[in-house]
Amino acid sequence: MIKIKEKNIQIVLVIITLMVTILRFLLNEKGRTNPDSLRYMRFAHNLPFIDNTSTPLGYPASIKLFTFLGPDEFWSSKIIAILCYLFIIFFAWKKKFFFREAIVTGTLFSFVSIFSYTMSEPLILPFVLLFLYISMLIINGKLEKGKAVLYLSLSLIALYNIRYSALFIIGGAGLYGLAFRKREYAPAFIISGIIGGIFVVLYKFLFIDYFNETYIEDALLVGLHPTSKLLIELFQGLCTTFNPFIHIADPGGGLINYGIYGIGFLNILLIIYLFVKYKLSEYEFFYVFISVTSIVCSYFVQYFYSVNSIDYRLMAPFSFPVWLLYFKRLFLIFDTKTYTVGMASIMSGMLFTWLSKGNYLENRKEMTQFLQSENLNKVPLRFYIETAEDLDKIQIAELISTVNPNITLTFKPQDTLLKTTLTKHKVLQKIKINKNKYQ
């Protein structure tokens, strides 16, 4: 009876997670997109022409592949995200590999938000799971020699083809092999790390430099942010990343943020306590090693490479293994009661989604009619903003990109004289957008 009951709980949680994920982007005024989403969809739309090199080919190519089946770039991105979630659950169930833990992790509001996003994080998570599984087989001696190197190398290369930050995982795998080089499986990690590193170098010279010779020079800027600012952002980012209920702080500040950061900080302390009390196995230690190494690298790269502040989304590939291990220990202590954490998290997510609801389908309909009436639905567009901080204006561009993904942001006032350059005023004088009340 207990097993049947748990199976029913699992099925219900998966169904609810899927429903809330879909509602998360439908009840958002722009379908859970951001400026990076704009670039991803434009890249996918223009393939095989290489639109930019600021992102690897993996995610845009995946979106392009699904457009051949009929959906546009926006809907293709959502199908990919949902399929990625379902793959994680299916693979974990089939391989009996963190199945219960994967279900609860998927119900966390932060991961629901990730799987509802038009971003590359949903696509990288299944490959992180594959990487973890392959690493476990190698460390446990079930995958050896040539096969171990081959599968581990392919998983590392796949990760890098989706997100450049996978470079930290490649480095972490090689570093782990060197740190524990006396162990029998160490050569597999060292060699795979080297192969992954060689691929990164070749990718730089054969892809990035070929299409954009100055990309690295333009991207690398020493002294971007002071340490005092970065340390505060690191603390806040980790506290929201590991908060099981609320992963978004109020940008305006206030007392509520003390509660959000406080819950996250206490949860981090609990994670550390459980990992110390319930000793990590060799492969579990590897997971923590990779996560910590990648988070540390994510922090230091901000000194010379312009990236967004550390948050739940950027940390998702690195926090994922920690969440799996955390819930594994909670299941040891509380057994099926652990599912209540997932239920509480997804309920808080449903409440937040409803309170902050917009109407993407209504906005998309309005925008589609506007672009068609102006004969701008199938031509390359520009959207003028004065600065990258004009978020209210960029949101309009993001909404436009879900209908016509071939849109680029421009900062040149003279471009506004062109018919194919849109502005906030040009759009809002003809249509009304149903906006989220909690920006």
Secondary structure, 3 states (H helix, E strand, C coil): CHHHHHHHHHHHHHHHHHHHHHHHHHCCCCCCCCHHHHHHHHHHHHCCCCCCCCCCCHHHHHHHHHHCCCCCHHHHHHHHHHHHHHHHHHHHHHCCCCHHHHHHHHHCHHHHHHHCCCCCHHHHHHHHHHHHHHHHHHHCCCCCHHHHHHHHHHHHHHHHCCCHHHHHHHHHHHHHHHHCCCCCCHHHHHHHHHHHHHHHHHHHHHHHHHHCCCHHHHHECCCCCCHHHHHHHHHHHHHHHCCCCCCCCCCCCCHHHHHHHHHHHHHHHHHHHHHHHCCCCHHHHHHHHHHHHHHHHHHHHHHCECCCCCCHHHHHHHHHHHHHHHHHHHHHHHHHHHHHHHHHHHHHHHHHHHHCCCCHHHHHHHHHHHHHHCCCCCCCEEEECCCCCCHHHHHHHHHHHCCCCCEEEECCHHHHHCCCEECHHHHHCCCCCCCCCCC
